[in-house]
Amino acid sequence: MRLHHAALHSVASAGALYQRCGQEQLALQMQAIRCTVLFGSEMYQESRLSCAELLAGAADLTSCCNVNYCV
């Protein structure tokens, strides 16, 4: 869990920095990455809420993230 905490902190810091610099797409990517870290740390409730929040703005995701990387 200690490594996951550091990863969550790093992703949050990077997202905040990108947002302050006006790099909204990169900030959104950091939010998406946060979901995978939450899942990996077995924080399922937080992961579900974070993913649901991101999916509410799905149009923004397709413009910045490669959504077909699993195909």
N, C-alpha and C positions, 0 to 999 in steps of 0.2 A: 504494500500500500504506500510505502514511503516514496517509491519511484513514481507511482501514479500521481501522488500529490505534487511532486516536482514537475511532472509533465503537464498537469492541469494548470499549475501556476505559470509555466513557461508559455503555454498556448494562450492563456488569458492575457499575459503581458504583451505577447506579440500582437494579439488581436487589438488591444487597446492602442498600441503604438501605430499599427496600420491605420486605425480609425482616426487618430490624431493627425496623421499625415495625409488624410483624405483618400486612402487606398481602401475603399469600401469592399471591393471584391476580395482582396486579400484578408480583410477582417472577417468577412463571411466564411472564407475558407478555414480560418482558425476556429470559428464556431463549429463548423462541420467536423474538423479534426477532434475537437473537444468531445463530440459524441462517441467517437471510437475509443478515446482514452477512458471515458466514463464506463463504457461497456466492458473494456478490458479490465477495469478495476472492480467489476461486478457491482457497480452503482446503477442498477437497472432502472430504478424509479427516476433518478436524475437524468439518465440517458434517454428514457422515454420522453420526459418533459422537454429536454433540450432538442431532441429530434423533432418532436411535434411542433415546437416553435419554429424550427428551420423549415419544416415542410409547409407551414402556413404561408411562407413566402417562396414557394417552389419556383416561381418564375425567376426570381433573383438567383437561385441556385444554378439553374441551367446556364445562365450567362457567365458564371464564374468558375464552376466546378465541372470536371469531366465526369458526368453522371454515368457514362457508359464504360467505365474502366473495368467493371466486373464481367462484362459480356465477352 
